[in-house]
């Protein structure tokens, strides 16, 4: 590696204990997961035709409730990939993976904060 790693204290703060959400984190995660589930249902339920509306709600909420951190940026990349694949109606296995990763990285963003 050409660049120097960050100090161990910084690494420890970032990677140890991030999986211990506060009550407030849990409320925010619950909101994200509800919107995520609505998007999932809208994409895969043949009766639904408003997946883009659900996608936009989730995207907007992530911008509002997740700190501006690397995890949020990764979350938004995965969510954008969901949009692209849904528009093209192809690669369903990859779409599911992007959906799952969106939810997981949003959780990390909320818990880790800034």
C-alpha positions in Angstrom: 0.0 0.0 0.0 1.3 3.4 -1.0 -0.6 5.5 1.5 -0.2 5.4 5.3 -3.0 3.8 7.2 -4.9 6.1 9.7 -3.9 5.9 13.4 -5.1 2.8 15.2 -7.4 5.0 17.4 -9.3 6.2 14.3 -9.6 2.6 13.0 -10.8 1.3 16.3 -13.5 4.0 16.6 -14.7 3.2 13.1 -14.8 -0.6 13.3 -15.3 -1.5 16.9 -18.7 -1.0 18.5 -20.4 0.3 15.4 -22.9 -2.5 15.7 -24.3 -1.2 19.0 -27.1 1.1 17.9 -28.7 3.6 20.2 -32.5 3.8 20.6 -32.6 6.8 18.2 -30.5 4.8 15.7 -33.0 2.0 15.9 -36.0 4.3 15.2 -34.2 5.7 12.2 -33.3 2.3 11.0 -36.9 1.2 11.3 -38.0 4.0 9.1 -35.4 3.1 6.4 -36.3 -0.5 6.6 -40.0 0.3 6.1 -39.3 2.4 3.0 -36.9 -0.3 1.8 -39.6 -2.9 2.2 -42.1 -0.7 0.3 -39.6 -0.4 -2.6 -38.9 -4.1 -2.6 -42.6 -4.9 -2.8 -43.1 -2.2 -5.5 -40.4 -3.7 -7.7 -41.3 -7.4 -7.3 -45.1 -7.2 -7.0 -46.5 -7.4 -10.6 -49.5 -5.3 -9.5 -47.4 -2.4 -8.4 -46.3 0.1 -10.9 -45.0 2.9 -8.7 -41.5 1.6 -7.8 -39.9 4.9 -8.8 -42.0 6.8 -6.3 -40.8 4.4 -3.5 -37.3 4.7 -4.8 -37.4 8.5 -4.6 -38.8 8.4 -1.0 -36.1 6.1 0.1 -33.4 8.1 -1.6 -34.6 11.4 -0.1 -34.9 9.8 3.4 -31.4 8.4 3.3 -30.1 11.9 2.4 -32.0 13.4 5.3 -31.3 10.8 8.1 -27.9 9.4 7.3 -24.8 11.4 8.1 -22.7 12.6 5.2 -20.2 9.8 5.5 -18.6 7.1 3.3 -21.3 4.7 4.3 -24.1 7.0 3.0 -22.2 7.5 -0.3 -21.9 3.7 -0.7 -25.6 3.3 0.2 -26.6 5.8 -2.6 -24.4 4.0 -5.1 -26.2 0.7 -4.4 -29.5 2.5 -4.5 -28.7 4.1 -7.9 -27.8 0.7 -9.2 -31.2 -0.6 -8.0 -32.8 2.1 -10.1 -30.8 1.4 -13.2 -31.4 -2.3 -13.1 -35.1 -1.9 -12.4 -35.5 0.4 -15.4 -33.8 -2.1 -17.6 -35.8 -5.1 -16.0 -32.8 -7.4 -16.1 -30.3 -9.1 -13.8 -32.8 -9.8 -11.0 -30.2 -11.6 -8.8 -27.9 -8.6 -9.0 -30.9 -6.3 -8.2 -31.7 -8.2 -5.1 -28.0 -8.0 -4.0 -28.0 -4.2 -4.5 -31.2 -3.9 -2.6 -29.8 -5.9 0.3 -26.5 -3.9 0.3 -28.5 -0.6 0.2 -30.3 -1.6 3.5 -27.1 -2.9 5.1 -25.0 0.2 4.3 -27.8 2.6 5.3 -27.8 0.9 8.8 -24.0 1.3 9.0 -24.3 5.0 8.0 -26.9 5.7 10.7 -25.0 3.9 13.5 -21.6 5.2 12.6 -22.7 8.8 12.2 -20.3 11.3 11.0 
